[in-house]
Amino acid sequence: MSETITNGKGRAECSSFLNVASLGRKNVRAILFDMDGVLFDSMKNHAEAWVRAMKENNLIMSREDVYMNEGRTGEGTIDIFAREQWGRDATDEEKEYIYKVKSDIFNTLPHVEPIESALELLQAVKGMGVERVIVTGSGQKSLLERLEKNFPGIFKAELMVTAFDVKHGKPHPEPYLMGLEKAGISAEEAMVVENAPLGVQSAKAAGIFTIAVNTGPLPDKVLYDAGADIVFPNHSALLKALPEMVL
Ligand code: CA
């Protein structure tokens, strides 16, 4: 992927941070991080598992569909495709079954690695004295252990919003509003790092300045259309711009 950032009007070279500097924010007390596609390179596996599980259950879902629906709850995702292709909502049993098939396939896929430069980015944020909060739709019980193993000393158990905490998944603002509440800060004192259009919508609906890092196959435009304040092509580009973003 090329080393460029975009400002919504076109592409600008990374060497020119004029547009980044104009987005710099004071009084940032915490950065709220999404997990899949932001900290872990897990979306390829999620895409594969969803496509196969849906196909086994007579629903067609493309890899692009998976990225477009990233962040939605499993149930919500299945309902959308059932309504569209079966002409009705899936039953609770069907949803439970399809989601189990998806999870079983996911667990057979290759081990998920952290996203390149994610650790360096998190260490830089910590070094600036800015708190780190996790806001994920994931409901894995071993989440904190995994985070601690890959990103030691970065996250705290009490500063995590997971599938167990919220009633509504992204794009609803509840996950990010709860992140603010857990951190004890206002929207103006926060920034979000997201990779998915529904995640960006959720963060913006919570009133938070939102940085998108486009780690997937969708065009940047999809993230801008979702409301992203700025889109970076990768973590090292964000890392370079960070001192001008957090003043
Ligand atoms: Ca994500």
Boltz pocket constraint, residues with backbone or C-beta under 6 A from the ligand:
constraints:
  - pocket:
      binder: B
      contacts: [[A, 34], [A, 35], [A, 36], [A, 37], [A, 38], [A, 70], [A, 71], [A, 194], [A, 195], [A, 196], [A, 199]]
      max_distance: 6.0
